[in-house]
Amino acid sequence: MDINKVLSRNDFEIIDGILSFDCTQNKSKLNRLNVLEELGKGIVWKNVYAHYYRFLFILRWLRPNTILVDVGCGRGWLMDLIYRNRIRVSYIGIDLSLNSLKYAIRKPYKYPHFLIRADCCEKPLTGEFADYVVCLETIEHNDKNRGVSIIQWCNSILKPGGSLFISSPNRKGNQMVFPKDHDYEWEFDELSEFLEKENLEIKYIFGCFGMKKEILNTLDEVETELYERLEPYYSWHVLSPIFATLHPREAQGAIWLCRKPYQ
């Protein structure tokens, strides 16, 4: 499908090259972290590797001449990596933060790409056109009802046979005290069951990162031996997303890869 036809609706307002769609919310805080830049400067935030690995995981699945929608794209981290790896994907990034999008639009991405400032709950795009929809660390910044709406909208624009990548922190039990910028964190089983309810086939679930004590307590004998061999060389910042991958239920966050079945 031609990406320009997808974006042909006449209710977008173009501001500095960014498409704006009836954006009633006004979130303009700039993302605090640019993964690639921070790594390049030698700055290691505690979960920076986990973020970077998530993006690399997505790159493994991308085929050329397809359409990818990045929901909550921030400053264009994924777009940057797609271009650096020369994957010819038509990219649509959507975010509420105009400041983040202004940063992203300066990136030298040469393949077809569009950045949209929009509230996804307002359904800025319609129709089953996307080969991939990516929604990383986004739903937890919304209350549960809005999170439901975002996931349902992501599913609605996905082609049959297309892939949805979604990541979120794992709420444990009755824990309801979230970081101040998180409105609702889903439990592991809660999100898994909802994705299946939406007729999405879960292909893989991997943990993203975790607390050292919690993850080490879940390792079997072989995994523990491997950890003990690696621990003298690598910090927990590096090892956390590796060993949390094996135990997504116990991790602090996880990523789901889902497929939309053919009708």
Secondary structure, DSSP 8 states (H G I E B T S, - for coil): --HHHHT--TT-EEETTEEEE----------S--HHHHHHTT---TTHHHHHHHHHHHHTT--SSEEEEEET-TTTHHHHHHHHTT--EEEEEEES-HHHHHHHTTS---SSEEEEEE-GGG-SS-SS-EEEEEEES-GGGS-HHHHHHHHHHHHHTEEEEEEEEEEEE-B-TT-----TT-S---BHHHHHHHHHHTT-EEEEEEEEE--HHHHHTT--HHHHHHHHHHTTTS-HHHHHHHHHTT-TTTSSEEEEEEE----
